[in-house]
Amino acid sequence: MKEVKIESILQVYNDLEELPPDIRSLMASAIEAREQAYAPYSNFKVGASILLDNNEVVSGSNQENASYPSGLCAERTAIYYAGAKYPKAKILKMALTASSQNKVTDKPIPPCGACRQAIAEYELKQEQPIEIYFMGAKGKVAKSNSLSNLLPFIFESSVL
């Protein structure tokens, strides 16, 4: 038997003001998308904005449904829209923000597992890492240089 250690490396910014201007703008777009979320059941709103290599910015918010599995997360809403509208464009950067009406969200909130898998699919498809910035409603912002930092064991097509 051999033990294997897996580490994730993230950069953490103290707040929005510490971000580079282009990322601050992308996060502002994600915050605006978050405010458009439809989350009457969880009271947990999420916004995502994606910068594509054609300089287009695509945003999405979570959309809930009384039949919980029928809803869709902000990250997948944005990523699937980008894939449908700009199928040849590569995703360069993603900004994610989440807030709760039930408590303060002041720590970075990463994408859920299903969204990580969706992001992984696009990262593999484009053969280029995607920078992911994520935060709560306020406070610190975490940056991952690639989805592989957040999901080290990616389920991908080569195993099918």
TIMARGU-650752 format. One record per residue (C-alpha): x, y, z; residue in three letters. Coordinates in Angstrom, 1 decimal. Each point is the difference from the previous one (the first is absolute). Last residue first. Layout:
REM residues N
((X; Y; Z); Ala);
...
***
This chain:
REM residues 160
((-16.1; 5.5; -20.5); Leu);
((3.2; 0.7; 2.0); Val);
((1.4; 2.3; -2.6); Ser);
((-3.1; 2.2; 0.2); Ser);
((0.8; 1.5; 3.4); Glu);
((-0.7; -0.3; 3.7); Phe);
((2.4; 2.4; 1.6); Ile);
((1.9; -1.0; 3.1); Phe);
((1.6; 3.2; 1.1); Pro);
((-3.2; 2.0; 0.1); Leu);
((0.6; 3.5; 1.5); Leu);
((3.7; 0.3; -1.0); Asn);
((-0.8; -1.8; -3.3); Ser);
((-2.5; 2.8; -0.8); Leu);
((3.0; 2.2; -0.8); Ser);
((1.9; 3.0; 1.2); Asn);
((-2.2; 0.1; 3.2); Ser);
((-0.8; 3.4; 1.5); Lys);
((-1.6; 0.7; 3.3); Ala);
((-1.7; 3.3; 0.9); Val);
((-0.2; 1.1; 3.6); Lys);
((-2.8; 2.1; 1.4); Gly);
((-3.5; 0.6; -1.4); Lys);
((-3.0; -1.9; -1.4); Ala);
((2.0; -3.2; -0.1); Gly);
((3.0; -0.3; -2.3); Met);
((1.4; -1.8; -3.0); Phe);
((2.6; 0.6; -2.7); Tyr);
((0.6; -2.8; -2.5); Ile);
((2.7; 0.1; -2.7); Glu);
((-0.8; -2.5; -2.7); Ile);
((2.8; -2.3; -1.2); Pro);
((0.5; -0.7; -3.7); Gln);
((-0.7; -3.2; -2.1); Glu);
((-3.3; 1.6; -1.2); Gln);
((-2.0; -3.2; 0.5); Lys);
((1.9; -0.9; 3.3); Leu);
((-0.8; 3.4; 1.5); Glu);
((-3.5; -0.3; -1.3); Tyr);
((-0.7; -3.4; 1.6); Glu);
((1.7; 1.1; 3.2); Ala);
((-2.4; 2.9; 0.3); Ile);
((-2.9; -2.4; -0.2); Ala);
((1.6; -2.3; 2.6); Gln);
((0.6; 3.0; 2.3); Arg);
((-3.6; 1.0; -0.4); Cys);
((-1.2; -3.4; 1.1); Ala);
((2.3; 0.1; 3.0); Gly);
((-1.1; 3.4; 1.2); Cys);
((2.0; 3.1; -1.0); Pro);
((2.1; 1.7; 2.7); Pro);
((-1.2; 2.3; 2.8); Ile);
((2.7; 2.5; 1.2); Pro);
((-0.8; 1.2; 3.5); Lys);
((-2.3; 2.9; 1.0); Asp);
((-3.4; -1.6; -0.5); Thr);
((-2.1; 1.5; 2.7); Val);
((-3.1; -2.0; 0.9); Lys);
((-3.6; -0.9; -1.1); Asn);
((-0.3; 2.2; -3.1); Gln);
((3.0; -1.7; -1.3); Ser);
((2.6; 1.3; -2.5); Ser);
((2.2; -1.6; -2.7); Ala);
((2.5; 1.4; -2.4); Thr);
((1.8; -1.5; -2.9); Leu);
((2.5; 1.5; -2.5); Ala);
((1.2; -2.2; -2.9); Met);
((3.0; 0.6; -2.2); Lys);
((1.3; -1.0; -3.5); Leu);
((-2.8; -2.1; -1.5); Ile);
((0.8; -0.8; -3.6); Lys);
((-2.2; 1.1; -2.8); Ala);
((-1.0; -2.5; -2.8); Lys);
((-3.5; -0.7; 1.3); Pro);
((-0.9; 3.6; 0.7); Tyr);
((-3.8; 0.1; 0.5); Lys);
((-0.5; -3.6; 1.1); Ala);
((3.3; -0.5; 1.9); Gly);
((-0.4; 3.4; 1.7); Ala);
((-3.5; -0.8; 1.0); Tyr);
((1.2; -3.4; 1.4); Tyr);
((2.7; 1.8; 2.0); Ile);
((-2.3; 2.7; 1.4); Ala);
((-2.9; -2.3; 1.1); Thr);
((2.6; -2.5; 1.2); Arg);
((1.7; 2.5; 2.3); Glu);
((-3.3; 1.5; 1.2); Ala);
((-1.4; -3.4; 1.1); Cys);
((-3.0; -1.6; -1.6); Leu);
((-3.4; -1.0; 1.3); Gly);
((-1.8; -3.2; -1.0); Ser);
((1.6; -2.1; 2.8); Pro);
((-1.9; 2.1; 2.6); Tyr);
((-3.6; -0.6; -1.3); Ser);
((-1.2; 3.4; 1.4); Ala);
((2.4; 1.5; -2.5); Asn);
((3.1; 2.1; 0.4); Glu);
((1.9; 2.2; -2.5); Gln);
((3.6; 0.8; 1.0); Asn);
((1.4; 3.0; -1.8); Ser);
((1.8; 0.3; -3.3); Gly);
((2.5; 2.3; -1.8); Ser);
((1.8; 0.1; -3.3); Val);
((2.8; 2.5; -0.7); Val);
((1.2; 0.3; -3.6); Glu);
((3.7; 0.8; -0.5); Asn);
((0.4; -2.6; -2.8); Asn);
((2.1; -2.1; 2.4); Asp);
((-3.0; -0.3; 2.3); Leu);
((-0.5; 1.6; 3.4); Leu);
((-2.6; -1.8; 2.1); Ile);
((-2.3; 1.5; 2.7); Ser);
((-1.7; -2.0; 2.7); Ala);
((-2.6; 1.0; 2.5); Gly);
((-1.4; -2.0; 3.0); Val);
((-2.9; 0.7; 2.3); Lys);
((-0.8; -2.2; 3.0); Phe);
((-3.5; 0.6; 1.3); Asn);
((-0.3; -3.8; -0.3); Ser);
((-3.7; -0.1; -1.2); Tyr);
((-0.6; 3.4; -1.6); Pro);
((3.3; 0.0; -1.9); Ala);
((-0.5; 1.7; -3.4); Tyr);
((3.3; 1.8; -0.5); Ala);
((0.0; 3.5; -1.5); Gln);
((2.0; 1.5; 2.9); Glu);
((2.7; -2.7; -0.7); Arg);
((0.3; 1.3; -3.6); Ala);
((0.9; 3.4; 1.3); Glu);
((2.6; -1.5; 2.3); Ile);
((1.4; -2.0; -2.9); Ala);
((0.3; 3.1; -2.1); Ser);
((1.8; 1.7; 2.9); Ala);
((2.3; -3.1; 0.2); Met);
((0.9; 0.5; -3.6); Leu);
((0.8; 3.7; 0.6); Ser);
((2.1; -0.8; 3.0); Arg);
((1.7; -2.7; -2.1); Ile);
((0.9; 2.6; -2.6); Asp);
((1.2; 2.5; 2.6); Pro);
((2.4; -2.4; 1.8); Pro);
((-1.5; -1.1; 3.3); Leu);
((1.0; 1.7; 3.3); Glu);
((-3.1; 2.2; 0.0); Glu);
((-2.2; -3.1; -0.1); Leu);
((1.3; -1.2; 3.4); Asp);
((2.9; -1.6; 1.8); Asn);
((1.1; -1.9; -3.1); Tyr);
((0.8; -3.8; 0.4); Val);
((2.1; -1.9; -2.5); Gln);
((-0.8; -3.7; -0.1); Leu);
((2.2; -3.1; -0.1); Ile);
((-1.6; -3.3; 0.4); Ser);
((1.9; -3.0; 1.4); Glu);
((-0.2; -3.7; -0.6); Ile);
((2.1; -2.4; 2.1); Lys);
((0.4; -3.6; -1.1); Val);
((0.5; -2.9; 2.3); Glu);
((1.4; -3.2; -1.6); Lys);
((-1.1; -3.5; 0.8); Met);
***
